[in-house]
Amino acid sequence: MSPSIRLPEREVVLMILHELGIIFKPSLVTAFTLVILRRYADVCIPTWAIFGLTLLSLPVMHGLTVWWNNWCIARKAAQMGAVLPPRIQGRWPGGIDLLMKLTRQAETGFLSEMQWGNMQSVGRTLKMDVLWNGRYITSDASVVKAILATDFGNFVKGETFNTSMRSVLGTGVFNSDGDMWKFHRSMTRPFFTRERISHFDLFDRHAEEAMHKMKARLAEGYAVDFQDLIARFTLDSATEFLFGSCVASLSSTLPYPHTAPAHLLGQQRGASAPEAFARAFAEAQSKLNFRFRMGWLWPWFELLGSETRAPMETVDAFLDPILAAAVEKAERTKRENGGSVPENMEEIEEDETLLDHLVKYTDDRKILHDEVLNIMIAGRDTTAITLTVAIYFLSQHPEVLRRLRQEILEKVGPSRRPTYEDIREMKYLRAFINETLRLYPAVPWNVRYSVNDTVVPSPNPDKPYFIPANTPVVYSVHCMHRREEFWGPDAEAFDPDRFLDARAQRYLTPNPFVFLPFNAGPRICLGQQFAYNEMSFFLVRLLQHFDDVALREDALPPACRVPAAWAGAPGRKGVERFWPKTHLTLYAKGGLWVTMREAQNAEAI
Ligand code: HEM
């Protein structure tokens, strides 16, 4: 067989057969019934009529099924004393125009723009019918609270989500439910103790290298793509934290802006293994996002082979030797100990990495692979994009930068390494990070599937919204974080003080579910404290070295610049100078190119 021929994955074939079965079942039943009637009941039906009725049965039965389903839903809602949320319907059959609009918006629009518009016009929770399938969409904190916490058992990631994500996430913690999820979570949780997550040596080495790299490039007279730089920092930190050996992505050449001379741009061509890994990782996540948007239709786009296979081959080529070495090391240790396994698996030795820890639980390469990859996705891109947006905000708000530096210099001074206690006491720093996470949460959109028929709060306390079993409920933390009723009339403004002044007591304290960058309930982010420490540490180090940040839009390729037509649009769309996009996590289109000024005299701010 020629290597260029791509065949569909077995899973994709099965899904398509299943869908074909659903679509053509009415026609098959009609044809079968008519043939039986003609043959055995002597009913005179000409062949052309059998063909015609079989064809006609397709739209008729489909229409009847949709009508019947809607009728059942309305009846069950009434029985439960509930109502249905407002509905967004397309003009074309099956809401295909909505799907096209969603796709176009994802490509050319501002983050969440279409759904934000829908929610502003019909309400915080709505139902959208795409391809004859209803999905609920919400930015209501009380609904999100029900999904994630109070009615946790009734909302799962679900089989549909699991299947579409499996070729990348496997059955790791992000992509499993029930016992498998509990197993992943319980074997990973002990690793995130305070002692572990405040080992700052690791961050310090990589942060110093990142500063050094940045200074060298700035000295050459070029802007730096901070998104790329920080992704290397988090990749090196994550691999060292997870595997005990870092991939040294910071050691290879940083990208030059597209305007640099050809000989410099040429240096970037052959990507190093870590770079290839990072790129493949991002590509695989983009494919997953596409699948999610397409709903049940996605397998049809992968008839010629899985879209994630190529990027995952690159990812696995990078991961597999690391996993093999860890399993081998664990087996060696076991042999040296006369074949015994540690008695208390929760006990973690001083120099133990997460992978060393995981191999105590299992030597199943697939489980190890999935778990490590999930933690990489969970921990690396989220932290990197939050720091990227943080730097963007520093470039736009010099007064915030000045206050932040002041706090850093007062607390830590111009060169000392910050400690865990320093970071805990730096209130403005925490408020700054929170405000960044509020306006641009790293996971802006998420989804859960209902297990049983259920209800969630609506604006009318006497009439909750009904949600039928097995329905996707898509929740947007990004939209929730911008709602005026949850954050006040200045919800769209960037202002870290809202976490420190009376606004915190007024809005956040009585309703903590309005701020959920790390999720909530039993599936709350395991790495939250690790992330705060890593991000705080990096920001302290950065502002000890630099005292000014300037955004360099001229270094962005023109296609990645914010469209001129957005100027003056309502909300953040009208003011933003970077283009926020999302696959599983958020990213800045084309990167975030900046120049920074080295601090000459840190005491003189
Ligand atoms: C700014 C940084 C971070 C943000 C905004 C963030 C956000 C989130 C969110 C929203 C979820 C829920 C996903 C879902 O259930 O669908 C999550 C889960 C998770 N996060 Fe984080 N995260 C961050 C950093 C980290 C780090 C550094 C690690 C580990 C090194 C980590 C480990 C995890 C894990 C293991 C889960 C899965 C929890 C579960 O499903 O039980 N995260 N995170």
Boltz pocket constraint, residues with backbone or C-beta under 6 A from the ligand:
constraints:
  - pocket:
      binder: B
      contacts: [[A, 173], [A, 174], [A, 181], [A, 185], [A, 188], [A, 374], [A, 375], [A, 378], [A, 379], [A, 380], [A, 382], [A, 383], [A, 386], [A, 441], [A, 442], [A, 443], [A, 446], [A, 447], [A, 516], [A, 517], [A, 518], [A, 519], [A, 522], [A, 523], [A, 524], [A, 525], [A, 526], [A, 527], [A, 528], [A, 530], [A, 531]]
      max_distance: 6.0
